[in-house]
Amino acid sequence: MALFTREQKWALEAKRARVSHIIRRELGERGRTCPQVAKELGLSHQAVYSTINGKASSPDILAKLREIGVPEKYLHDPHVAGNKERQVA
């Protein structure tokens, strides 16, 4: 039995895409790109993209995004209490 219907999966992917676009826009407004963030942390740009896309959760990358000024409501951090209840437009 599937956890999500096809429609629910599409809706989650669409939300993920919106949020990752917002995060990249936030970085751009602050003069940063994903590869720059990766270089600053000594990590691969794939790791940064995976975290931004919600496919992975790196505490170091999330901390850097917070430091840069990305609003908390856009960050998927399973270690933050109540994160599942966050709503992003």
ZALUMPA-762544 format. One record per residue (C-alpha): chain; z, y, x; residue in one letter. Coordinates in nm, 3 decimals. Example, Ala and Ser with C-alpha at 12.3 -4.5 7.8 and 13.67 -1.06 7.14 Angstrom:
! residues 2
A / 0.780 / -0.450 / 1.230 / a
A / 0.714 / -0.106 / 1.367 / s
//
This chain:
! residues 89
A / 0.000 / 0.000 / 0.000 / m
A / -0.100 / 0.340 / 0.140 / a
A / 0.161 / 0.610 / 0.183 / l
A / -0.079 / 0.883 / 0.074 / f
A / -0.379 / 0.895 / -0.153 / t
A / -0.710 / 1.010 / -0.012 / r
A / -0.666 / 1.345 / -0.185 / e
A / -0.317 / 1.389 / -0.038 / q
A / -0.449 / 1.312 / 0.311 / k
A / -0.726 / 1.570 / 0.269 / w
A / -0.474 / 1.828 / 0.150 / a
A / -0.248 / 1.760 / 0.451 / l
A / -0.542 / 1.788 / 0.692 / e
A / -0.651 / 2.115 / 0.530 / a
A / -0.297 / 2.254 / 0.564 / k
A / -0.279 / 2.141 / 0.926 / r
A / -0.612 / 2.311 / 0.998 / a
A / -0.494 / 2.637 / 0.838 / r
A / -0.168 / 2.637 / 1.032 / v
A / -0.334 / 2.556 / 1.366 / s
A / -0.581 / 2.840 / 1.305 / h
A / -0.291 / 3.077 / 1.233 / i
A / -0.111 / 2.970 / 1.552 / i
A / -0.424 / 3.024 / 1.763 / r
A / -0.471 / 3.364 / 1.598 / r
A / -0.107 / 3.452 / 1.676 / e
A / -0.166 / 3.354 / 2.040 / l
A / -0.483 / 3.563 / 2.052 / g
A / -0.302 / 3.865 / 1.913 / e
A / -0.059 / 3.829 / 2.201 / r
A / -0.335 / 3.793 / 2.459 / g
A / -0.296 / 3.419 / 2.512 / r
A / -0.508 / 3.108 / 2.469 / t
A / -0.411 / 2.741 / 2.449 / c
A / -0.540 / 2.667 / 2.801 / p
A / -0.335 / 2.960 / 2.935 / q
A / -0.021 / 2.828 / 2.767 / v
A / -0.093 / 2.483 / 2.911 / a
A / -0.139 / 2.626 / 3.261 / k
A / 0.187 / 2.824 / 3.235 / e
A / 0.370 / 2.502 / 3.145 / l
A / 0.185 / 2.280 / 3.391 / g
A / 0.059 / 2.064 / 3.106 / l
A / -0.283 / 1.964 / 2.978 / s
A / -0.455 / 2.180 / 2.720 / h
A / -0.487 / 1.864 / 2.508 / q
A / -0.107 / 1.846 / 2.487 / a
A / -0.094 / 2.207 / 2.366 / v
A / -0.370 / 2.149 / 2.110 / y
A / -0.199 / 1.831 / 1.984 / s
A / 0.127 / 2.018 / 1.934 / t
A / -0.046 / 2.312 / 1.764 / i
A / -0.237 / 2.072 / 1.538 / n
A / 0.086 / 1.898 / 1.438 / g
A / -0.022 / 1.564 / 1.584 / k
A / 0.248 / 1.574 / 1.854 / a
A / 0.577 / 1.750 / 1.906 / s
A / 0.656 / 1.874 / 2.255 / s
A / 0.987 / 2.062 / 2.283 / p
A / 0.857 / 2.250 / 2.589 / d
A / 0.540 / 2.364 / 2.416 / i
A / 0.725 / 2.459 / 2.098 / l
A / 0.977 / 2.660 / 2.303 / a
A / 0.692 / 2.842 / 2.479 / k
A / 0.522 / 2.921 / 2.148 / l
A / 0.851 / 3.064 / 2.019 / r
A / 0.892 / 3.266 / 2.339 / e
A / 0.541 / 3.406 / 2.297 / i
A / 0.629 / 3.509 / 1.943 / g
A / 0.465 / 3.255 / 1.715 / v
A / 0.663 / 3.261 / 1.388 / p
A / 0.888 / 2.959 / 1.340 / e
A / 0.744 / 2.882 / 0.996 / k
A / 0.415 / 2.773 / 1.157 / y
A / 0.569 / 2.537 / 1.413 / l
A / 0.612 / 2.169 / 1.334 / h
A / 0.937 / 2.078 / 1.504 / d
A / 1.101 / 1.760 / 1.372 / p
A / 1.420 / 1.856 / 1.558 / h
A / 1.474 / 2.167 / 1.345 / v
A / 1.677 / 2.093 / 1.033 / a
A / 1.492 / 2.166 / 0.711 / g
A / 1.149 / 2.175 / 0.875 / n
A / 1.003 / 1.938 / 0.613 / k
A / 1.084 / 2.184 / 0.338 / e
A / 0.900 / 2.475 / 0.498 / r
A / 0.613 / 2.609 / 0.298 / q
A / 0.313 / 2.767 / 0.463 / v
A / 0.057 / 2.954 / 0.259 / a
//
